Amino acid sequence: MRKSRFTTEQIIGFIKQAEAGMAVSELGRQHGFSQASFYAWRAKYGGMEAEDVNRPGF
């Protein structure tokens, strides 16, 4: 499996920026990912905080 270019903490940060009102297309343009990637990440990591990543069971 290919390693992601972005860390889980960065992905959660992108999701938080989108929740704060930034357009997903603008985020993708700035950071170099597609809208499809964003929505897949949101399905996987939505509702998480950066601290939750290192918790057991993740």
CHARMM internal coordinates of N, CA and C (Angstrom, degrees):
IC EDIT
DIST 1 N 1 CA 1.4428
DIST 1 CA 1 C 1.5286
ANGL 1 N 1 CA 1 C 109.37
DIST 1 C 2 N 1.3132
ANGL 1 CA 1 C 2 N 115.71
DIHE 1 N 1 CA 1 C 2 N 137.86
DIST 2 N 2 CA 1.4539
ANGL 1 C 2 N 2 CA 121.36
DIHE 1 CA 1 C 2 N 2 CA -177.76
DIST 2 CA 2 C 1.5260
ANGL 2 N 2 CA 2 C 110.81
DIHE 1 C 2 N 2 CA 2 C -75.20
DIST 2 C 3 N 1.3203
ANGL 2 CA 2 C 3 N 115.52
DIHE 2 N 2 CA 2 C 3 N 139.36
DIST 3 N 3 CA 1.4591
ANGL 2 C 3 N 3 CA 121.22
DIHE 2 CA 2 C 3 N 3 CA 178.40
DIST 3 CA 3 C 1.5237
ANGL 3 N 3 CA 3 C 109.28
DIHE 2 C 3 N 3 CA 3 C -76.26
DIST 3 C 4 N 1.3028
ANGL 3 CA 3 C 4 N 116.66
DIHE 3 N 3 CA 3 C 4 N 139.87
DIST 4 N 4 CA 1.4553
ANGL 3 C 4 N 4 CA 122.23
DIHE 3 CA 3 C 4 N 4 CA -179.90
DIST 4 CA 4 C 1.5259
ANGL 4 N 4 CA 4 C 110.95
DIHE 3 C 4 N 4 CA 4 C -70.40
DIST 4 C 5 N 1.3187
ANGL 4 CA 4 C 5 N 116.10
DIHE 4 N 4 CA 4 C 5 N 148.63
DIST 5 N 5 CA 1.4630
ANGL 4 C 5 N 5 CA 120.70
DIHE 4 CA 4 C 5 N 5 CA 175.65
DIST 5 CA 5 C 1.5180
ANGL 5 N 5 CA 5 C 111.53
DIHE 4 C 5 N 5 CA 5 C -74.34
DIST 5 C 6 N 1.3287
ANGL 5 CA 5 C 6 N 116.71
DIHE 5 N 5 CA 5 C 6 N -18.70
DIST 6 N 6 CA 1.4527
ANGL 5 C 6 N 6 CA 122.12
DIHE 5 CA 5 C 6 N 6 CA -176.04
DIST 6 CA 6 C 1.5227
ANGL 6 N 6 CA 6 C 110.42
DIHE 5 C 6 N 6 CA 6 C -116.83
DIST 6 C 7 N 1.3187
ANGL 6 CA 6 C 7 N 116.05
DIHE 6 N 6 CA 6 C 7 N 143.03
DIST 7 N 7 CA 1.4581
ANGL 6 C 7 N 7 CA 120.00
DIHE 6 CA 6 C 7 N 7 CA 175.78
DIST 7 CA 7 C 1.5251
ANGL 7 N 7 CA 7 C 109.01
DIHE 6 C 7 N 7 CA 7 C -76.87
DIST 7 C 8 N 1.3049
ANGL 7 CA 7 C 8 N 115.68
DIHE 7 N 7 CA 7 C 8 N 163.39
DIST 8 N 8 CA 1.4572
ANGL 7 C 8 N 8 CA 120.26
DIHE 7 CA 7 C 8 N 8 CA 178.50
DIST 8 CA 8 C 1.5223
ANGL 8 N 8 CA 8 C 110.61
DIHE 7 C 8 N 8 CA 8 C -61.48
DIST 8 C 9 N 1.3239
ANGL 8 CA 8 C 9 N 117.18
DIHE 8 N 8 CA 8 C 9 N -36.92
DIST 9 N 9 CA 1.4648
ANGL 8 C 9 N 9 CA 120.82
DIHE 8 CA 8 C 9 N 9 CA 178.71
DIST 9 CA 9 C 1.5261
ANGL 9 N 9 CA 9 C 110.88
DIHE 8 C 9 N 9 CA 9 C -63.42
DIST 9 C 10 N 1.3396
ANGL 9 CA 9 C 10 N 116.93
DIHE 9 N 9 CA 9 C 10 N -39.97
DIST 10 N 10 CA 1.4642
ANGL 9 C 10 N 10 CA 120.14
DIHE 9 CA 9 C 10 N 10 CA 178.00
DIST 10 CA 10 C 1.5264
ANGL 10 N 10 CA 10 C 110.64
DIHE 9 C 10 N 10 CA 10 C -65.32
DIST 10 C 11 N 1.3218
ANGL 10 CA 10 C 11 N 116.85
DIHE 10 N 10 CA 10 C 11 N -42.18
DIST 11 N 11 CA 1.4605
ANGL 10 C 11 N 11 CA 121.30
DIHE 10 CA 10 C 11 N 11 CA -179.64
DIST 11 CA 11 C 1.5243
ANGL 11 N 11 CA 11 C 109.94
DIHE 10 C 11 N 11 CA 11 C -61.48
DIST 11 C 12 N 1.3159
ANGL 11 CA 11 C 12 N 117.19
DIHE 11 N 11 CA 11 C 12 N -44.36
DIST 12 N 12 CA 1.4672
ANGL 11 C 12 N 12 CA 120.83
DIHE 11 CA 11 C 12 N 12 CA 178.59
DIST 12 CA 12 C 1.5274
ANGL 12 N 12 CA 12 C 109.75
DIHE 11 C 12 N 12 CA 12 C -63.09
DIST 12 C 13 N 1.3221
ANGL 12 CA 12 C 13 N 117.04
DIHE 12 N 12 CA 12 C 13 N -36.65
DIST 13 N 13 CA 1.4624
ANGL 12 C 13 N 13 CA 120.96
DIHE 12 CA 12 C 13 N 13 CA 175.68
DIST 13 CA 13 C 1.5205
ANGL 13 N 13 CA 13 C 112.21
DIHE 12 C 13 N 13 CA 13 C -62.55
DIST 13 C 14 N 1.3341
ANGL 13 CA 13 C 14 N 117.62
DIHE 13 N 13 CA 13 C 14 N -40.66
DIST 14 N 14 CA 1.4663
ANGL 13 C 14 N 14 CA 121.20
DIHE 13 CA 13 C 14 N 14 CA 177.23
DIST 14 CA 14 C 1.5261
ANGL 14 N 14 CA 14 C 110.13
DIHE 13 C 14 N 14 CA 14 C -62.36
DIST 14 C 15 N 1.3294
ANGL 14 CA 14 C 15 N 116.37
DIHE 14 N 14 CA 14 C 15 N -42.21
DIST 15 N 15 CA 1.4619
ANGL 14 C 15 N 15 CA 120.63
DIHE 14 CA 14 C 15 N 15 CA 179.94
DIST 15 CA 15 C 1.5247
ANGL 15 N 15 CA 15 C 110.11
DIHE 14 C 15 N 15 CA 15 C -63.31
DIST 15 C 16 N 1.3318
ANGL 15 CA 15 C 16 N 117.29
DIHE 15 N 15 CA 15 C 16 N -42.29
DIST 16 N 16 CA 1.4696
ANGL 15 C 16 N 16 CA 121.23
DIHE 15 CA 15 C 16 N 16 CA 178.77
DIST 16 CA 16 C 1.5248
ANGL 16 N 16 CA 16 C 111.10
DIHE 15 C 16 N 16 CA 16 C -63.05
DIST 16 C 17 N 1.3424
ANGL 16 CA 16 C 17 N 117.30
DIHE 16 N 16 CA 16 C 17 N -39.65
DIST 17 N 17 CA 1.4652
ANGL 16 C 17 N 17 CA 120.35
DIHE 16 CA 16 C 17 N 17 CA 178.67
DIST 17 CA 17 C 1.5251
ANGL 17 N 17 CA 17 C 110.43
DIHE 16 C 17 N 17 CA 17 C -63.89
DIST 17 C 18 N 1.3233
ANGL 17 CA 17 C 18 N 117.51
DIHE 17 N 17 CA 17 C 18 N -40.15
DIST 18 N 18 CA 1.4601
ANGL 17 C 18 N 18 CA 121.10
DIHE 17 CA 17 C 18 N 18 CA 178.46
DIST 18 CA 18 C 1.5281
ANGL 18 N 18 CA 18 C 110.69
DIHE 17 C 18 N 18 CA 18 C -66.16
DIST 18 C 19 N 1.3318
ANGL 18 CA 18 C 19 N 116.81
DIHE 18 N 18 CA 18 C 19 N -38.57
DIST 19 N 19 CA 1.4615
ANGL 18 C 19 N 19 CA 120.63
DIHE 18 CA 18 C 19 N 19 CA 177.99
DIST 19 CA 19 C 1.5292
ANGL 19 N 19 CA 19 C 110.92
DIHE 18 C 19 N 19 CA 19 C -66.10
DIST 19 C 20 N 1.3311
ANGL 19 CA 19 C 20 N 116.61
DIHE 19 N 19 CA 19 C 20 N -28.96
DIST 20 N 20 CA 1.4664
ANGL 19 C 20 N 20 CA 121.13
DIHE 19 CA 19 C 20 N 20 CA 179.93
DIST 20 CA 20 C 1.5233
ANGL 20 N 20 CA 20 C 111.95
DIHE 19 C 20 N 20 CA 20 C -78.26
DIST 20 C 21 N 1.3298
ANGL 20 CA 20 C 21 N 118.06
DIHE 20 N 20 CA 20 C 21 N -6.72
DIST 21 N 21 CA 1.4473
ANGL 20 C 21 N 21 CA 120.73
DIHE 20 CA 20 C 21 N 21 CA 174.40
DIST 21 CA 21 C 1.5109
ANGL 21 N 21 CA 21 C 115.96
DIHE 20 C 21 N 21 CA 21 C 118.64
DIST 21 C 22 N 1.3075
ANGL 21 CA 21 C 22 N 119.11
DIHE 21 N 21 CA 21 C 22 N -1.65
DIST 22 N 22 CA 1.4541
ANGL 21 C 22 N 22 CA 121.00
DIHE 21 CA 21 C 22 N 22 CA 178.48
DIST 22 CA 22 C 1.5261
ANGL 22 N 22 CA 22 C 109.44
DIHE 21 C 22 N 22 CA 22 C -76.23
DIST 22 C 23 N 1.3136
ANGL 22 CA 22 C 23 N 116.75
DIHE 22 N 22 CA 22 C 23 N 139.56
DIST 23 N 23 CA 1.4670
ANGL 22 C 23 N 23 CA 121.43
DIHE 22 CA 22 C 23 N 23 CA -178.58
DIST 23 CA 23 C 1.5266
ANGL 23 N 23 CA 23 C 110.26
DIHE 22 C 23 N 23 CA 23 C -68.68
DIST 23 C 24 N 1.3274
ANGL 23 CA 23 C 24 N 115.92
DIHE 23 N 23 CA 23 C 24 N 139.12
DIST 24 N 24 CA 1.4607
ANGL 23 C 24 N 24 CA 121.43
DIHE 23 CA 23 C 24 N 24 CA -179.45
DIST 24 CA 24 C 1.5275
ANGL 24 N 24 CA 24 C 110.26
DIHE 23 C 24 N 24 CA 24 C -62.95
DIST 24 C 25 N 1.3215
ANGL 24 CA 24 C 25 N 117.05
DIHE 24 N 24 CA 24 C 25 N -38.31
DIST 25 N 25 CA 1.4656
ANGL 24 C 25 N 25 CA 119.84
DIHE 24 CA 24 C 25 N 25 CA 179.17
DIST 25 CA 25 C 1.5235
ANGL 25 N 25 CA 25 C 111.06
DIHE 24 C 25 N 25 CA 25 C -63.74
DIST 25 C 26 N 1.3324
ANGL 25 CA 25 C 26 N 117.33
DIHE 25 N 25 CA 25 C 26 N -38.84
DIST 26 N 26 CA 1.4637
ANGL 25 C 26 N 26 CA 121.09
DIHE 25 CA 25 C 26 N 26 CA 178.11
DIST 26 CA 26 C 1.5322
ANGL 26 N 26 CA 26 C 110.99
DIHE 25 C 26 N 26 CA 26 C -67.64
DIST 26 C 27 N 1.3115
ANGL 26 CA 26 C 27 N 117.28
DIHE 26 N 26 CA 26 C 27 N -42.90
DIST 27 N 27 CA 1.4679
ANGL 26 C 27 N 27 CA 121.14
DIHE 26 CA 26 C 27 N 27 CA 176.36
DIST 27 CA 27 C 1.5229
ANGL 27 N 27 CA 27 C 110.96
DIHE 26 C 27 N 27 CA 27 C -58.18
DIST 27 C 28 N 1.3180
ANGL 27 CA 27 C 28 N 115.79
DIHE 27 N 27 CA 27 C 28 N -45.94
DIST 28 N 28 CA 1.4535
ANGL 27 C 28 N 28 CA 120.65
DIHE 27 CA 27 C 28 N 28 CA -179.60
DIST 28 CA 28 C 1.5161
ANGL 28 N 28 CA 28 C 112.66
DIHE 27 C 28 N 28 CA 28 C -62.38
DIST 28 C 29 N 1.3148
ANGL 28 CA 28 C 29 N 115.86
DIHE 28 N 28 CA 28 C 29 N -40.44
DIST 29 N 29 CA 1.4611
ANGL 28 C 29 N 29 CA 119.97
DIHE 28 CA 28 C 29 N 29 CA 178.29
DIST 29 CA 29 C 1.5211
ANGL 29 N 29 CA 29 C 111.57
DIHE 28 C 29 N 29 CA 29 C -64.96
DIST 29 C 30 N 1.3173
ANGL 29 CA 29 C 30 N 117.08
DIHE 29 N 29 CA 29 C 30 N -42.38
DIST 30 N 30 CA 1.4626
ANGL 29 C 30 N 30 CA 121.20
DIHE 29 CA 29 C 30 N 30 CA -178.22
DIST 30 CA 30 C 1.5178
ANGL 30 N 30 CA 30 C 112.83
DIHE 29 C 30 N 30 CA 30 C -67.84
DIST 30 C 31 N 1.3335
ANGL 30 CA 30 C 31 N 116.62
DIHE 30 N 30 CA 30 C 31 N -38.56
DIST 31 N 31 CA 1.4592
ANGL 30 C 31 N 31 CA 120.28
DIHE 30 CA 30 C 31 N 31 CA -171.45
DIST 31 CA 31 C 1.5289
ANGL 31 N 31 CA 31 C 114.06
DIHE 30 C 31 N 31 CA 31 C -107.04
DIST 31 C 32 N 1.3249
ANGL 31 CA 31 C 32 N 117.28
DIHE 31 N 31 CA 31 C 32 N -9.82
DIST 32 N 32 CA 1.4562
ANGL 31 C 32 N 32 CA 120.24
DIHE 31 CA 31 C 32 N 32 CA 174.12
DIST 32 CA 32 C 1.5125
ANGL 32 N 32 CA 32 C 115.50
DIHE 31 C 32 N 32 CA 32 C 85.20
DIST 32 C 33 N 1.3246
ANGL 32 CA 32 C 33 N 118.31
DIHE 32 N 32 CA 32 C 33 N 43.57
DIST 33 N 33 CA 1.4653
ANGL 32 C 33 N 33 CA 121.13
DIHE 32 CA 32 C 33 N 33 CA 173.86
DIST 33 CA 33 C 1.5186
ANGL 33 N 33 CA 33 C 108.78
DIHE 32 C 33 N 33 CA 33 C -135.79
DIST 33 C 34 N 1.3259
ANGL 33 CA 33 C 34 N 116.14
DIHE 33 N 33 CA 33 C 34 N 161.02
DIST 34 N 34 CA 1.4597
ANGL 33 C 34 N 34 CA 121.02
DIHE 33 CA 33 C 34 N 34 CA -178.07
DIST 34 CA 34 C 1.5254
ANGL 34 N 34 CA 34 C 110.87
DIHE 33 C 34 N 34 CA 34 C -88.37
DIST 34 C 35 N 1.3211
ANGL 34 CA 34 C 35 N 113.99
DIHE 34 N 34 CA 34 C 35 N 163.26
DIST 35 N 35 CA 1.4622
ANGL 34 C 35 N 35 CA 118.94
DIHE 34 CA 34 C 35 N 35 CA 176.33
DIST 35 CA 35 C 1.5226
ANGL 35 N 35 CA 35 C 110.75
DIHE 34 C 35 N 35 CA 35 C -63.53
DIST 35 C 36 N 1.3304
ANGL 35 CA 35 C 36 N 116.95
DIHE 35 N 35 CA 35 C 36 N -36.32
DIST 36 N 36 CA 1.4660
ANGL 35 C 36 N 36 CA 120.71
DIHE 35 CA 35 C 36 N 36 CA 178.97
DIST 36 CA 36 C 1.5223
ANGL 36 N 36 CA 36 C 110.66
DIHE 35 C 36 N 36 CA 36 C -61.83
DIST 36 C 37 N 1.3285
ANGL 36 CA 36 C 37 N 117.03
DIHE 36 N 36 CA 36 C 37 N -40.82
DIST 37 N 37 CA 1.4639
ANGL 36 C 37 N 37 CA 120.61
DIHE 36 CA 36 C 37 N 37 CA 177.03
DIST 37 CA 37 C 1.5190
ANGL 37 N 37 CA 37 C 110.12
DIHE 36 C 37 N 37 CA 37 C -61.95
DIST 37 C 38 N 1.3278
ANGL 37 CA 37 C 38 N 116.42
DIHE 37 N 37 CA 37 C 38 N -44.47
DIST 38 N 38 CA 1.4635
ANGL 37 C 38 N 38 CA 120.07
DIHE 37 CA 37 C 38 N 38 CA -179.06
DIST 38 CA 38 C 1.5285
ANGL 38 N 38 CA 38 C 110.90
DIHE 37 C 38 N 38 CA 38 C -58.74
DIST 38 C 39 N 1.3289
ANGL 38 CA 38 C 39 N 116.77
DIHE 38 N 38 CA 38 C 39 N -47.29
DIST 39 N 39 CA 1.4628
ANGL 38 C 39 N 39 CA 119.25
DIHE 38 CA 38 C 39 N 39 CA -176.80
DIST 39 CA 39 C 1.5285
ANGL 39 N 39 CA 39 C 111.76
DIHE 38 C 39 N 39 CA 39 C -68.10
DIST 39 C 40 N 1.3212
ANGL 39 CA 39 C 40 N 117.47
DIHE 39 N 39 CA 39 C 40 N -31.90
DIST 40 N 40 CA 1.4660
ANGL 39 C 40 N 40 CA 120.31
DIHE 39 CA 39 C 40 N 40 CA 175.00
DIST 40 CA 40 C 1.5246
ANGL 40 N 40 CA 40 C 110.16
DIHE 39 C 40 N 40 CA 40 C -67.35
DIST 40 C 41 N 1.3357
ANGL 40 CA 40 C 41 N 116.51
DIHE 40 N 40 CA 40 C 41 N -42.54
DIST 41 N 41 CA 1.4676
ANGL 40 C 41 N 41 CA 120.77
DIHE 40 CA 40 C 41 N 41 CA 177.07
DIST 41 CA 41 C 1.5190
ANGL 41 N 41 CA 41 C 110.60
DIHE 40 C 41 N 41 CA 41 C -62.91
DIST 41 C 42 N 1.3336
ANGL 41 CA 41 C 42 N 116.52
DIHE 41 N 41 CA 41 C 42 N -41.98
DIST 42 N 42 CA 1.4655
ANGL 41 C 42 N 42 CA 119.49
DIHE 41 CA 41 C 42 N 42 CA -179.12
DIST 42 CA 42 C 1.5271
ANGL 42 N 42 CA 42 C 111.24
DIHE 41 C 42 N 42 CA 42 C -62.98
DIST 42 C 43 N 1.3342
ANGL 42 CA 42 C 43 N 116.11
DIHE 42 N 42 CA 42 C 43 N -37.01
DIST 43 N 43 CA 1.4655
ANGL 42 C 43 N 43 CA 119.71
DIHE 42 CA 42 C 43 N 43 CA 177.43
DIST 43 CA 43 C 1.5245
ANGL 43 N 43 CA 43 C 110.62
DIHE 42 C 43 N 43 CA 43 C -65.32
DIST 43 C 44 N 1.3322
ANGL 43 CA 43 C 44 N 116.82
DIHE 43 N 43 CA 43 C 44 N -35.60
DIST 44 N 44 CA 1.4608
ANGL 43 C 44 N 44 CA 121.12
DIHE 43 CA 43 C 44 N 44 CA -176.81
DIST 44 CA 44 C 1.5276
ANGL 44 N 44 CA 44 C 112.38
DIHE 43 C 44 N 44 CA 44 C -83.74
DIST 44 C 45 N 1.3376
ANGL 44 CA 44 C 45 N 116.80
DIHE 44 N 44 CA 44 C 45 N -44.64
DIST 45 N 45 CA 1.4622
ANGL 44 C 45 N 45 CA 121.34
DIHE 44 CA 44 C 45 N 45 CA -171.18
DIST 45 CA 45 C 1.5267
ANGL 45 N 45 CA 45 C 114.33
DIHE 44 C 45 N 45 CA 45 C -109.43
DIST 45 C 46 N 1.3087
ANGL 45 CA 45 C 46 N 119.05
DIHE 45 N 45 CA 45 C 46 N -0.15
DIST 46 N 46 CA 1.4554
ANGL 45 C 46 N 46 CA 121.82
DIHE 45 CA 45 C 46 N 46 CA -177.44
DIST 46 CA 46 C 1.5268
ANGL 46 N 46 CA 46 C 112.04
DIHE 45 C 46 N 46 CA 46 C -57.97
DIST 46 C 47 N 1.3081
ANGL 46 CA 46 C 47 N 116.50
DIHE 46 N 46 CA 46 C 47 N 136.40
DIST 47 N 47 CA 1.4571
ANGL 46 C 47 N 47 CA 121.42
DIHE 46 CA 46 C 47 N 47 CA 179.76
DIST 47 CA 47 C 1.5101
ANGL 47 N 47 CA 47 C 114.49
DIHE 46 C 47 N 47 CA 47 C 85.52
DIST 47 C 48 N 1.3243
ANGL 47 CA 47 C 48 N 117.35
DIHE 47 N 47 CA 47 C 48 N -1.47
DIST 48 N 48 CA 1.4647
ANGL 47 C 48 N 48 CA 120.30
DIHE 47 CA 47 C 48 N 48 CA -179.99
DIST 48 CA 48 C 1.5219
ANGL 48 N 48 CA 48 C 110.23
DIHE 47 C 48 N 48 CA 48 C -92.81
DIST 48 C 49 N 1.2944
ANGL 48 CA 48 C 49 N 114.97
DIHE 48 N 48 CA 48 C 49 N 157.31
DIST 49 N 49 CA 1.4599
ANGL 48 C 49 N 49 CA 122.53
DIHE 48 CA 48 C 49 N 49 CA 171.20
DIST 49 CA 49 C 1.5229
ANGL 49 N 49 CA 49 C 107.22
DIHE 48 C 49 N 49 CA 49 C -108.43
DIST 49 C 50 N 1.3118
ANGL 49 CA 49 C 50 N 116.99
DIHE 49 N 49 CA 49 C 50 N 161.16
DIST 50 N 50 CA 1.4740
ANGL 49 C 50 N 50 CA 121.32
DIHE 49 CA 49 C 50 N 50 CA -179.14
DIST 50 CA 50 C 1.5298
ANGL 50 N 50 CA 50 C 111.13
DIHE 49 C 50 N 50 CA 50 C -59.42
DIST 50 C 51 N 1.3351
ANGL 50 CA 50 C 51 N 117.66
DIHE 50 N 50 CA 50 C 51 N -32.99
DIST 51 N 51 CA 1.4567
ANGL 50 C 51 N 51 CA 120.74
DIHE 50 CA 50 C 51 N 51 CA -179.31
DIST 51 CA 51 C 1.5250
ANGL 51 N 51 CA 51 C 112.29
DIHE 50 C 51 N 51 CA 51 C -69.71
DIST 51 C 52 N 1.3251
ANGL 51 CA 51 C 52 N 116.93
DIHE 51 N 51 CA 51 C 52 N -24.61
DIST 52 N 52 CA 1.4649
ANGL 51 C 52 N 52 CA 121.75
DIHE 51 CA 51 C 52 N 52 CA -177.74
DIST 52 CA 52 C 1.5339
ANGL 52 N 52 CA 52 C 112.54
DIHE 51 C 52 N 52 CA 52 C -70.34
DIST 52 C 53 N 1.3112
ANGL 52 CA 52 C 53 N 117.15
DIHE 52 N 52 CA 52 C 53 N -19.37
DIST 53 N 53 CA 1.4628
ANGL 52 C 53 N 53 CA 121.50
DIHE 52 CA 52 C 53 N 53 CA -174.64
DIST 53 CA 53 C 1.5161
ANGL 53 N 53 CA 53 C 111.32
DIHE 52 C 53 N 53 CA 53 C -63.43
DIST 53 C 54 N 1.2955
ANGL 53 CA 53 C 54 N 118.28
DIHE 53 N 53 CA 53 C 54 N -39.11
DIST 54 N 54 CA 1.4584
ANGL 53 C 54 N 54 CA 121.67
DIHE 53 CA 53 C 54 N 54 CA -175.21
DIST 54 CA 54 C 1.5292
ANGL 54 N 54 CA 54 C 113.42
DIHE 53 C 54 N 54 CA 54 C -90.65
DIST 54 C 55 N 1.3155
ANGL 54 CA 54 C 55 N 116.82
DIHE 54 N 54 CA 54 C 55 N 6.42
DIST 55 N 55 CA 1.4616
ANGL 54 C 55 N 55 CA 119.95
DIHE 54 CA 54 C 55 N 55 CA 179.62
DIST 55 CA 55 C 1.5243
ANGL 55 N 55 CA 55 C 110.26
DIHE 54 C 55 N 55 CA 55 C -76.32
DIST 55 C 56 N 1.3202
ANGL 55 CA 55 C 56 N 116.71
DIHE 55 N 55 CA 55 C 56 N 148.06
DIST 56 N 56 CA 1.4682
ANGL 55 C 56 N 56 CA 119.41
DIHE 55 CA 55 C 56 N 56 CA 176.58
DIST 56 CA 56 C 1.5301
ANGL 56 N 56 CA 56 C 110.73
DIHE 55 C 56 N 56 CA 56 C -61.78
DIST 56 C 57 N 1.3011
ANGL 56 CA 56 C 57 N 115.90
DIHE 56 N 56 CA 56 C 57 N 144.42
DIST 57 N 57 CA 1.4402
ANGL 56 C 57 N 57 CA 120.96
DIHE 56 CA 56 C 57 N 57 CA 179.33
DIST 57 CA 57 C 1.5033
ANGL 57 N 57 CA 57 C 114.17
DIHE 56 C 57 N 57 CA 57 C 93.62
DIST 57 C 58 N 1.3132
ANGL 57 CA 57 C 58 N 117.72
DIHE 57 N 57 CA 57 C 58 N -2.14
DIST 58 N 58 CA 1.4593
ANGL 57 C 58 N 58 CA 120.04
DIHE 57 CA 57 C 58 N 58 CA 179.58
DIST 58 CA 58 C 1.4870
ANGL 58 N 58 CA 58 C 110.30
DIHE 57 C 58 N 58 CA 58 C -83.27
END
COOR INIT
IC SEED 1 N 1 CA 1 C
IC BUILD
